[in-house]
Amino acid sequence: MPSLFDLDPSVASKRKSKVNYLSRREQEVLDIIYGQGRATTSSILEALPDELSRPAIRSILRSLEEKEQIRHEEEGKRFIYIPKLSRPAARRAALKHLVNTFFDGSASSAMVTLLDLGGEDVTDEQEARLQELLQRIKKARRS
């Protein structure tokens, strides 16, 4: 999964140099933090599929803070790590990066590919939303 670079076009260029890549481990830790909502070093260590030392986790957490992916709060002697972006904002940024990287910026190409992968599980509500979006696109093209 890509990192969350293009949060807002006005700040993207400032952040892109800082946040242009997450290592596999950084992404793994970030996924755990998103899954837990709020995480401690201990809870991250417990959630990892393989062993990693406490200093290694702290290093990864520092890196994620420097890359502006997470922040921390102090509770007594413990640090609680929290994602800087909401899940929907993170999802949107990750999809934007995916579309730009693998589909040359074409959201429609990405959508077609996603539907090819698993369109049979689209609910009636989702289908109605897709129809609505397609109608809006058609209307915009005619204008």
Secondary structure as GFF3:
##gff-version 3
##sequence-region A 1 143
A	DSSP	alpha_helix	9	16	.	.	.	ID=ss1
A	DSSP	alpha_helix	24	36	.	.	.	ID=ss2
A	DSSP	alpha_helix	41	47	.	.	.	ID=ss3
A	DSSP	alpha_helix	54	66	.	.	.	ID=ss4
A	DSSP	beta_strand	70	75	.	.	.	ID=ss5
A	DSSP	beta_strand	78	83	.	.	.	ID=ss6
A	DSSP	alpha_helix	87	102	.	.	.	ID=ss7
A	DSSP	alpha_helix	107	118	.	.	.	ID=ss8
A	DSSP	three_ten_helix	119	121	.	.	.	ID=ss9
A	DSSP	alpha_helix	124	142	.	.	.	ID=ss10
###
